[in-house]
Amino acid sequence: MSKVEDRIGDLYRTTCLQCRSEEAQVKYFLWVKQQICRSCHRPIDLFPSFVIAKNQRHPRHVLVCPACGILNEAERLNGLSIDMTCAACGTALLVKGPAQRNTCTCSHCGSVNEYPDELQGPPQHRLFALEYYCPACKTSHRGRFFKAPDEQDLLRLREVDERLAQAEQSLADFIPSDPILPGDETARLHRWGYETYRQLFNGRQLLGLASLVEQIAMVEDEVIRHALLTVFSDTLRYQNMLCRYDSYALKVLDIFSIHGFPVSLVQCESSLLGIPEVGSGGYRHFVAKYDRAKAYCEQPFETLPGRPRKTVSVPGEKILAHMASAFPQPEKRRAAFLHSAPADSLVLPEGSLDAVLTDPPYFGNVQYAELMDFCYVWLRKHLRDSFPAFRSPSTRAVQELTVNQTEGRDIYDFADGLADVFRTFALALKPGNPFAFTYHHNELDAYLPVAVALLDARLVCTASLPCPAEMGASIHISGTKSSVVDTIFVCRSTGTVRKSQFLPNEDTLKKVLLWDLEQLQDAGLSPSIGDARCLLFGHLTRLVVWQLRLNWHRDAPIHSKLESVERHLQQIYPLDLVDQLANRVASFLSNVDLLANMRTKERENAYVADTISF
């Protein structure tokens, strides 16, 4: 890192407003998108809000003056207005910005423009604020350090362009210029005029990232070089012009903080190498993260509940494996066989697997390949000569199991593909051993292919269990009715099950769903209606597989199989009443007296019944 620091470290310095030191270190650069006005042809700042920082983790709100760009601080905001004027120019400060609902009024001529304008090409950005760190002033300064860019900061931007132009030829092999292919998620990038992955980075990021990966490529030890490339890949998520600034937490949000390509109007550029133990998003932060992960592998531990925080580990236990070039033999312990190929194309010895544990794609929730191409185009420049999996220009494949409109993959393709994979691994599973996977989706239709895949693989779902999956504060689900839990489907080809678990009536559904929600509540979660709905979908899937297992025709056309599953689901419970049932059970949790009555020996006995062999 020292060589990279020598090359670009000065580009992340600024002058402290308190002590005037020129060695203050920039944590984050804040940029606003600009668009050329169609009437007067002058640039418009697309500010959705002039508030860049809230007063949760800083003593005051920080606002940008709409006229001169100087930063002002306010004790409180009155809704969408503020009774203050700029300390520098006297202009009235505003909370709400001019860019709202894809339109923006030009501050120069007053005309209304629509954005994004694909014809203008990739959007331009203007640096308008910095959050920096001054170690000399930190002990005497309350809150964070914010400033508008001064002349020296803007001069550094011009130096970046000059340095990048001078180094363009030597760094060309390290900077990807791959086109952004059409896709369900990449369509948003195309609407904003982005055509290549290079355009998603500014000059300083390109110069810094190329310099960093150039040094990594010089590391002779292959194991260490690959480890550093892994860290580099993690760093890429925070080093691009799609990252955003969290005005509440006052930190950078990585490009995949939601499962897509978010294009916001204000972007955040992090310090490339990062400041030790300050901020986030820098390369050294991810080196430390990698070190912690490796230390955990050397001595794994579990965290015990309660305060103070305690951990417990098993002496001598380690997470490691010797890589095997072929399917490991039973007597070979701690051997890992990694194979990059479509799962349904594998040839596995029949009855050779003790368990199958997997995490299949969640229907059309995440377009994995479209997102991973973002990192892949950087890594393949270093790995394609050594690894065949990196020789393709994209991670996309026709066998990918996601519903994708751009690629023409629908629910029938998803169901067919998932069934092929499940059949392959179920055949290799020892009779009666577990085949387990997690799944959740907010639409019941997404569970139809799961039922088809289980039936085609001749598996029965013996249990569907609730499992926390997402943090409630996750950006992509915060404020929505989405579930934060998965259903764990535990399936087998033969065994015994409780009879009470397979009684398809409303009373049984309510009892098992309430039991699930109570377990989550006891674990410290606050289950939502969305959680109840997704868990109910899991139970319905389990029940429909049980009902159809004996007379299932897996050679039938895929559309017939999906229709059969949906029809039998309707017979188990009216699908238009599913949301009502989830609502009632979730609401029941808040009634303490009724809940106490349910937690009796009588209620527990409802789950002890005769078993059924299959």
N, C-alpha and C positions, 0 to 999 in steps of 0.2 A: 504493500500500500504506500510505502514511502516514496517510490518512484512516481506513482500517480499523483501523490500529494505535491511533489516538487513540480509536476507538470501543470496541474490545474488548481492547486490549493488556493492560490490568490484570487481565483474567480469566485470563491465563496467567502470572501472577506467584505466587511463594510465598516463604516465609521459609526461608532457608538454615539448616540445623541446625548448621553449623560457625561461621559468623560472625554469624548472626542478621540478615543483610541481608534486607530485604523486597523486594529487586529481583531475586532469583534467578528464572530463567526455566524454566518447566515444559516439558520435552521431551514427556513422555508421562504421561497419566492412566490408571491401571489400574482397571477396573471388574469386579465380579463379578455375575453374574446372580442374581436372587432369585426365589423362588417362595413363595407363601403356603401354609403347612402346612394340610392338609385337616382335621387334628384340632384343633390349638390356634389356628389362624388367625394365627400369627405368621410373619414373614418368615424364610426359610431361605437362607443363603448357599450357592450351588451350586459350592463349590470342588472341582475334581477333584484339585488338589494345593495344598499350602500353600507350595510352593517357587515363587517368582516369578522368580528369577534364578539361573543356574548360575555356577560359578566359572571358566568358560572366559575370559570377558572382564571379570571382576570378581574381586578377590582372594578372595572368599568366596561361599558360597551365601547367598541372601537368602530368609528364610521369614517368613510371616505367622503371628502367634500366633492359634490358633483361638479363644482366649477374649477377649483385649483388643484384638487387631488391630494391635498394635505390631510393627514389622519387626525381626527379629533376624538376625544373620549367623553362619554356621557354617563352620568350616574344611573339614569333610567330612561326607558323608552315608553312613550304613551301610545301603545298600539302601533299604528303605522306612521306616526308622526313624532316629531321631537321639537321642543321649543328652544332651539339653540341655533346660533350662527357659527360659521367657521371662524376659528381663532386667527386665521391668516388673512382671509379675504372678505369676511363678513357675509358671505352667502348663506342663506338658510339651509340648514342640514336636512337631509331627507332620509327616511328609512327605506321606502320602496323605490326600487330602481326603475328605469325606463323599459327594460326588457321583460315583457309579460306575455304569456300564451303565444309564443312564436311571433310576436310583433314588437317593434321598438321604434319609438319616436326619435327622430334625429334632433340632437340638441343644437344643431347649427341652423337648419332650415325649417324644422317642425314637421317634415313629412314623415309618414308612417311607413316603415319597412318591415317586410317579413323575413324571418330567419328560420332555419339556415337557407342560404342561397347556394345551391350546389354549383351554379355556373361561375361563382367567384373562386372556386377551388378551395383548398384547405383554409380554414379560418386563420387570420392573423391574431396575434396576442400582444397585449401591452402590459409590461411590468408596472404594477401600481402600488405594491406594498411588499415589505419584508418583515418576517419575524426573525430576530437574531438573538445571539447569546453573548453576553459580555461577562467573562469570569471576574473581571476587576470590579464591576458594579453590582454583581448579583447579590452579594450579601446586604447591600444597602438599598436595593431596588425592590419595590413591591410589585409583583405581577410579572407579566411577560414584557419583552422588548419589541415594540412595533415602530416602524418608520415608513415614510414614503421614500422611494428611491431618490438619491441625490445624484448630482452630476457624475460623481465617480462611479456609482453603481451603473449608470447608463453607459459610461465609457467602457466599463468592463464588458458589456454586451457587444459593443463594437469590436473589442479585442477578441471576443469569442469567435465572431464571424471570420476575422482575419486568421486566427490560429487554425480554425477548422479548414479554411481554404488552403492554407499552407500544408496542412497534414493530410488533406483529402486523399492524395495518391497513396501514401504509406498506410493509411487506416482503411482504405477502401475494402480490403479483404475482411474487415471486422464489422462493418456496418451493413446491415441487410437492406436491400432495395426491393425486396419481393413484393409483388402486387397483393393487395387485400382482395381475396376471392369473394364472389357473391355468397351470401348466406343469410339465414334468419337473423343472426345477431350483427353480422358485419354490414347489413343493409343500413343500419344507423350511421355507421362511419361513412358509407358512400353518400348518404344524404347530406352530410356535412362537407363533402368534397374531398375526403381522404381517399387516396388511390393506392398508396404504398405504406408499408409499415414504418419506413423511415420518417414519413410525415407526422407520425405520432410522437416525435421527440423534437425538442428544440436544439439549437446548436450546442449549447453547453452540455446538455445530456449526451448528445452524440459524441462530442469530443471526449467527455469523461468516460462514458461506457466503453467506447472503442479503445481508449488508453488502458482501461482496467482489464478488458478481456485480452488485449494484446500482451499484457504482462502475465496473465494467467496461462496463455498459450506457450509461454517460454518455460514454464515449470516442467522439469524433466520427469519427475516422478509421476507416473500415470494416475495412480490412486489419488494423490494429492491434487493433481490437475483436475481430475473429474469431480472431486469434492468441491473445489473452488468454483467450478462451472455450475455446480448445483447451487451454491451460494449466490453466484451471479444471476442465475435464473430467478431466484427468490427476490433479488434486488430489483430486477427489471419491473416487477409489479408496482414499485414505488418510484421509479425513475422514468416517467413519461408524462406527456401533456394531456392525459386523461385523468390523472389523479386530482382529487379534490381536497379542500381544506375544511375540516370539521370546525365550524364556528363555535360549537359548544365545548368539545373536548380539546380544541386548539391543537389539532394534530393532522397529519396527512392521512387521507383515505386511499388505499391502493386501488388499482384499476379494477380488481375483481372483488371489491367490497360488496358489490352486487354481482349476480351471476350473468354478466353481460358486458357490453362495452358502453358504459355511461358517458355521454358527452354533455358536460355541464358548461355553464357560461363563465365560471371562475375556476381556474385550474391552479394546482399547487405543485411547485417544483421543489423537491427535497435536496438537501446537501448530498452529493454523491457518496462520499466516504462517511459522512455523518460525524457528529460530535460525540466523543466517548461519554456514555451514560446520560446523554441529553437528547431529547427528541426521538424520532424514529424514522425509518425509511432509508438509512444509510448502509453502505456495504459492511462497515464494521459491526453494525447491529446484527446483521444476518450471519456474520462469522461467529459472533458470540452465541447466537441462537443455535448454530450448527454444533458448536462446542458443547453446549448444554445437552443437545440431543445425543451426542456420542457419549457424554459422561453418563447419561441415563442408561444407555445400552450397556455400559460397563457395570453399572450397579442400579438395576431397576428398583423402583420403590412404589408403594401405594401411599396415598395421603389419607390419614385417618380423620373422621369427622370430628368437629369440635374445635375449640380454641384453648390453648394456643395450637397452632398448626404442627402436627407431628407426622412423621413418615415412618414407614417400616419397610425393610427390604429383607430378602432371603440371602444369607451368606453364600457366595459362590455362584449365584444365579447371574446369567448374562444373556443379552439379546445378540446373538451372532449366528452366522451360518457359513458353511463352506459352499461355494457355488458349484453346482453340478451341471455337467453338459448334457446329461440325459436324465430321464425320470428316475428319481432316487429309489434305491432298493430298500425294502423294509428294515434291514439291519443297519442302514446308514442313518445315523442320528445327526440332527442339526445340519441337514443339507438343503440348500435352496435351489430350485430349478426355475429359472426365469425364461419365458418363451414369448416372444412378440409375434402373435398370429391371431387370426380370428378364432374365438373360443370354440366355435362349432366345427372347426377343421382339425382339432386335436385328436390324436389317437391315443387314448389312455387305456391301460390294462383294465379289463372288466373286474369289478369287485376289489379294486386296489386302494381306494380312498377311504380313510377313516371318517372324514367329514368334508363337507363342502361349505365354505363360508364365503359369501360374495356380497357385492353391493351393486346391483344392476342399475343402469341408467333410469332416471325417473321420468320415463315417457318423453316429453318435450320440454321439461323444466330447464335443462342446461344443455347448450350446444357445445359439448366438451371440445371437439376438434377445432371449431371456429375460434374458441377462446385460447386454446393452447398453441395455436399457430403463432400467437403474439410472442411467446418465448422461444418457440421451436425455430423460427427463422434465424434467431441469433445463435442458438446452440448447434444447429446442423452444420454451420460453417466450420466447426471444430470437431465434430463427431462423425460426419458422414463417411469419412475414409475408413473409420474403424468399426462402425456399426451399421449394418444394412438398414436398420429401422430408421436411420436418419438420412437416407438417400432420397427419399421422396420429397418433392418440394412442399408438401403439406402433410399434416397428420390426418387429414380427412380420408375416409375410405368408404367404398360403397357398402361395406358390411356393417357400418356403424349403426348401433341400435339406439337411435333417437328419432322421434318424429320431427321431420324437417321439411317445411313447405318448399324451400328453395331447391332442395335436392330431390323433391318429389317422394319423400318417404312418409307414409301415413300410418295409421293405426294397424293396418293389415301387415305392413312390412315389420313393424315393431313386434307384433304378436308372433309372426312367423319366425323372426330371428331369435326372439327370446326363447321360444319353444325349442328351437334347434340347440341352443346353448344348454338349456336345462336338461334336455334328453341326453346330450353328450356326457354331462357330468353325473347325472343320475345313474347312467349305465355303469360308470366307473366307481360308483359308491357301493360300499359293502351293505348288504341287506339290513334294513333297520337302523342304519346309522344316520345322523342328522344332516340335512341339507338346509342351511339357514341363510337368510338374507334380510336386509332391511329395505324398507320402501315407504314412501309417502307421496301423496299428491292431493291437491285440493278438489279434484274432479273424480267422480266415481268411474267415468269411462276409462281412466288410466289404469284401473285395476282389472279390467276385462282381460287384457293380454296376460297379466300375471296368472289369472285363473286358468287360462288356456294353456300356458306354459307348464304349469304344475300338472294339469290333467294329461297333457301330451307326454310328460316325463313319468307318468304313473306314480306321482307323489301325492301324499295326503298331508295337509297342513294340520299337525297335531296341536299346535299352539300358535297364537298370535299375541305377542307381548308388547307393551308400550316401552319406548326407549327414548330418552332425551336426545335430540339430534341437532337442534340449532339453538344459539343463544337468542333469547327474546329480543335483544337489542341489535341483532344482525340487521345491517342496513337494508338488505333486500326484502326483509319481511316486517321491519319495524313499522308500526301503525297500520298493518293490514290484518286481515282475519286468517292469515296463513297459519298452519300448524308449525309448532316447534318440536314435535315428536315424530319419530318413525314408528312403524310397526315392524317388529322382528317376526318374520315368518319362520317357524321351525317345522320342517317337513321330513317325512320318512316314507319309505316304500312299504314298510310293514311294522306292526307293533300294536300297542293298545292305547286307547284314548278314553277319557271320561265321557260317559253318556250324556251328562248334563251340559257338556260343552257343545253338543251337536243337536240341541233342541231348537229348531228354527222358529221361535215365537218371540213376540215383543217382550214378554216378561224376562226371558232368558237374555235377550240382547241388552235390556236395561241393566240387569244384574252384572253381567260380565263387563259392560262398558263402565259402570259405576266402580266396579272393582279396579279396573285399569286406572281410572282417574284418581281414585283414592291412593293407589300406590305412588303415582306421580306426586300427589299432594304430600304424602308422608315423606317423600324424598326432597321436599323443599320447593317443588315447582307449583305454579298457579295455573292449572290447566284451563285452556280457553275453549270456546265453542268450536273453534277451528281444530283444536287437538281432538276433541270428542268426535267430530265428524270424520277425521282421518282414521282414528282408531276404529270407529264403527265400520268404515269401508274395509278395514283389515278383517274384522270379524265376519262381515258379509262374504268376503272372498273365501275365507276359510270354510264357511258353511256351504257355499255353492259348489266348491270343489268336492266336499264330502257327499253332497247329493248326487253329483253327476259322475262320480268316479266309476261306478259299476257298468254303466251303459255308454261310456264315452267312446266316440269314434275319432281317433286322432288322424285318420286319413281323410276326413271330411274337409271340404274347402274351408279356408280360414274365415271367410265371412260368415259361414254357417256356424262355426264354432263360437265366434264372438256373439252372434245373435242368440245362440243357445244359452250361453252364460248370462247374458243380459235378461233373457226371458225368465230364467230360473231365479235370478236375483229378485226380479219383480214378484215372483211367487213367494219368496222367503219374507220379503218386507216391501211394501209399496215404496218405490224409489222416490216418489214426490213427497214422501213423509219423512225421509231420512234426516233432513235438516231439523225438522221439528223434534224428532227423537233426540238428536244430539243436543239441541237447545234445552230440552227438559232435563236430561241427565246432568248436563253441565250446571244448570241452575240449581239442581238438587244439592250440589256440593255446598252451596252457601247456606243451606238450612241445617244448622248445627244440631237441633233437636232430632229431626228426622234421621240425620246421618248417624247420630248416636244410637238410635233404635235399630238401625240396620246392622251396626257392628255388634252383633250378638252371636251366640252360639248357633241360633237358628239360621242366621244368614250364612255363617261358615258352613253349616251342613248342606246348604244349597249347592256347594261345590264338591261334596263328597257323594258320589253315586256309582252305580255299576260301570264297569269299563267295557269297551267294545274292542274286539280284536279285528284287525284288518290285514 
